[in-house]
């Protein structure tokens, strides 16, 4: 879990998984779990159901 703060503060991945820059076609997402992994378009089904517009419930 130390990889995220290291990368955020120093642009040094500290040996973390290669996490590509955001791309709307790929939508790579870092899943932080017992074994971290990169998943393409993690919420694809939810996003397709709701659409791409960001909702606000204020």
mmCIF file of the C-alpha atoms, coordinates in Angstrom:
data_MODEL
# 
_entry.id   MODEL 
# 
loop_
_atom_site.group_PDB 
_atom_site.id 
_atom_site.type_symbol 
_atom_site.label_atom_id 
_atom_site.label_alt_id 
_atom_site.label_comp_id 
_atom_site.label_asym_id 
_atom_site.label_entity_id 
_atom_site.label_seq_id 
_atom_site.pdbx_PDB_ins_code 
_atom_site.Cartn_x 
_atom_site.Cartn_y 
_atom_site.Cartn_z 
_atom_site.occupancy 
_atom_site.B_iso_or_equiv 
_atom_site.pdbx_formal_charge 
_atom_site.auth_seq_id 
_atom_site.auth_comp_id 
_atom_site.auth_asym_id 
_atom_site.auth_atom_id 
_atom_site.pdbx_PDB_model_num 
ATOM 1  C CA . UNK A 1 1  ? 0.000   0.000  0.000   1.00 0.00 ? 1  UNK A CA 1 
ATOM 2  C CA . UNK A 1 2  ? 3.026   2.292  0.303   1.00 0.00 ? 2  UNK A CA 1 
ATOM 3  C CA . UNK A 1 3  ? 3.291   2.508  -3.503  1.00 0.00 ? 3  UNK A CA 1 
ATOM 4  C CA . UNK A 1 4  ? 0.441   5.005  -3.943  1.00 0.00 ? 4  UNK A CA 1 
ATOM 5  C CA . UNK A 1 5  ? 1.822   7.748  -1.653  1.00 0.00 ? 5  UNK A CA 1 
ATOM 6  C CA . UNK A 1 6  ? 5.337   7.260  -3.062  1.00 0.00 ? 6  UNK A CA 1 
ATOM 7  C CA . UNK A 1 7  ? 4.124   7.695  -6.624  1.00 0.00 ? 7  UNK A CA 1 
ATOM 8  C CA . UNK A 1 8  ? 1.821   10.598 -5.765  1.00 0.00 ? 8  UNK A CA 1 
ATOM 9  C CA . UNK A 1 9  ? 4.523   12.586 -3.990  1.00 0.00 ? 9  UNK A CA 1 
ATOM 10 C CA . UNK A 1 10 ? 7.650   11.714 -5.948  1.00 0.00 ? 10 UNK A CA 1 
ATOM 11 C CA . UNK A 1 11 ? 6.547   10.357 -9.351  1.00 0.00 ? 11 UNK A CA 1 
ATOM 12 C CA . UNK A 1 12 ? 8.563   7.275  -8.377  1.00 0.00 ? 12 UNK A CA 1 
ATOM 13 C CA . UNK A 1 13 ? 6.651   4.037  -8.664  1.00 0.00 ? 13 UNK A CA 1 
ATOM 14 C CA . UNK A 1 14 ? 8.660   2.388  -5.894  1.00 0.00 ? 14 UNK A CA 1 
ATOM 15 C CA . UNK A 1 15 ? 8.355   -0.951 -7.695  1.00 0.00 ? 15 UNK A CA 1 
ATOM 16 C CA . UNK A 1 16 ? 4.566   -0.740 -7.971  1.00 0.00 ? 16 UNK A CA 1 
ATOM 17 C CA . UNK A 1 17 ? 2.517   -2.136 -10.816 1.00 0.00 ? 17 UNK A CA 1 
ATOM 18 C CA . UNK A 1 18 ? 2.814   -0.211 -14.087 1.00 0.00 ? 18 UNK A CA 1 
ATOM 19 C CA . UNK A 1 19 ? -0.300  1.968  -14.089 1.00 0.00 ? 19 UNK A CA 1 
ATOM 20 C CA . UNK A 1 20 ? -0.861  3.643  -17.464 1.00 0.00 ? 20 UNK A CA 1 
ATOM 21 C CA . UNK A 1 21 ? -2.133  7.188  -17.933 1.00 0.00 ? 21 UNK A CA 1 
ATOM 22 C CA . UNK A 1 22 ? -5.915  7.486  -18.203 1.00 0.00 ? 22 UNK A CA 1 
ATOM 23 C CA . UNK A 1 23 ? -7.371  6.704  -21.621 1.00 0.00 ? 23 UNK A CA 1 
ATOM 24 C CA . UNK A 1 24 ? -11.143 6.762  -22.225 1.00 0.00 ? 24 UNK A CA 1 
ATOM 25 C CA . UNK A 1 25 ? -10.923 3.644  -24.394 1.00 0.00 ? 25 UNK A CA 1 
ATOM 26 C CA . UNK A 1 26 ? -9.038  1.524  -21.835 1.00 0.00 ? 26 UNK A CA 1 
ATOM 27 C CA . UNK A 1 27 ? -10.020 3.126  -18.486 1.00 0.00 ? 27 UNK A CA 1 
ATOM 28 C CA . UNK A 1 28 ? -7.266  1.316  -16.575 1.00 0.00 ? 28 UNK A CA 1 
ATOM 29 C CA . UNK A 1 29 ? -8.069  1.166  -12.863 1.00 0.00 ? 29 UNK A CA 1 
ATOM 30 C CA . UNK A 1 30 ? -5.800  0.178  -9.979  1.00 0.00 ? 30 UNK A CA 1 
ATOM 31 C CA . UNK A 1 31 ? -7.594  -2.298 -7.726  1.00 0.00 ? 31 UNK A CA 1 
ATOM 32 C CA . UNK A 1 32 ? -5.956  -2.210 -4.293  1.00 0.00 ? 32 UNK A CA 1 
ATOM 33 C CA . UNK A 1 33 ? -6.522  -5.570 -2.624  1.00 0.00 ? 33 UNK A CA 1 
ATOM 34 C CA . UNK A 1 34 ? -4.550  -8.436 -1.076  1.00 0.00 ? 34 UNK A CA 1 
ATOM 35 C CA . UNK A 1 35 ? -2.896  -8.689 -4.508  1.00 0.00 ? 35 UNK A CA 1 
ATOM 36 C CA . UNK A 1 36 ? -3.063  -5.326 -6.310  1.00 0.00 ? 36 UNK A CA 1 
ATOM 37 C CA . UNK A 1 37 ? -3.922  -5.463 -10.007 1.00 0.00 ? 37 UNK A CA 1 
ATOM 38 C CA . UNK A 1 38 ? -4.747  -3.260 -12.986 1.00 0.00 ? 38 UNK A CA 1 
ATOM 39 C CA . UNK A 1 39 ? -8.213  -3.843 -14.477 1.00 0.00 ? 39 UNK A CA 1 
ATOM 40 C CA . UNK A 1 40 ? -9.414  -2.298 -17.725 1.00 0.00 ? 40 UNK A CA 1 
ATOM 41 C CA . UNK A 1 41 ? -12.789 -0.538 -17.479 1.00 0.00 ? 41 UNK A CA 1 
ATOM 42 C CA . UNK A 1 42 ? -13.628 -1.906 -14.030 1.00 0.00 ? 42 UNK A CA 1 
ATOM 43 C CA . UNK A 1 43 ? -17.131 -0.395 -13.920 1.00 0.00 ? 43 UNK A CA 1 
ATOM 44 C CA . UNK A 1 44 ? -17.998 -0.924 -17.603 1.00 0.00 ? 44 UNK A CA 1 
ATOM 45 C CA . UNK A 1 45 ? -21.394 -2.518 -16.949 1.00 0.00 ? 45 UNK A CA 1 
ATOM 46 C CA . UNK A 1 46 ? -22.441 0.160  -14.447 1.00 0.00 ? 46 UNK A CA 1 
ATOM 47 C CA . UNK A 1 47 ? -21.180 2.975  -16.687 1.00 0.00 ? 47 UNK A CA 1 
ATOM 48 C CA . UNK A 1 48 ? -23.034 1.554  -19.686 1.00 0.00 ? 48 UNK A CA 1 
ATOM 49 C CA . UNK A 1 49 ? -26.244 1.305  -17.666 1.00 0.00 ? 49 UNK A CA 1 
ATOM 50 C CA . UNK A 1 50 ? -26.004 4.877  -16.286 1.00 0.00 ? 50 UNK A CA 1 
ATOM 51 C CA . UNK A 1 51 ? -24.097 6.537  -19.130 1.00 0.00 ? 51 UNK A CA 1 
ATOM 52 C CA . UNK A 1 52 ? -20.935 8.631  -19.030 1.00 0.00 ? 52 UNK A CA 1 
ATOM 53 C CA . UNK A 1 53 ? -22.480 11.766 -17.521 1.00 0.00 ? 53 UNK A CA 1 
ATOM 54 C CA . UNK A 1 54 ? -21.436 12.418 -13.928 1.00 0.00 ? 54 UNK A CA 1 
ATOM 55 C CA . UNK A 1 55 ? -24.435 12.736 -11.630 1.00 0.00 ? 55 UNK A CA 1 
ATOM 56 C CA . UNK A 1 56 ? -24.731 14.935 -8.574  1.00 0.00 ? 56 UNK A CA 1 
ATOM 57 C CA . UNK A 1 57 ? -27.177 14.256 -5.759  1.00 0.00 ? 57 UNK A CA 1 
ATOM 58 C CA . UNK A 1 58 ? -26.925 17.618 -3.968  1.00 0.00 ? 58 UNK A CA 1 
# 
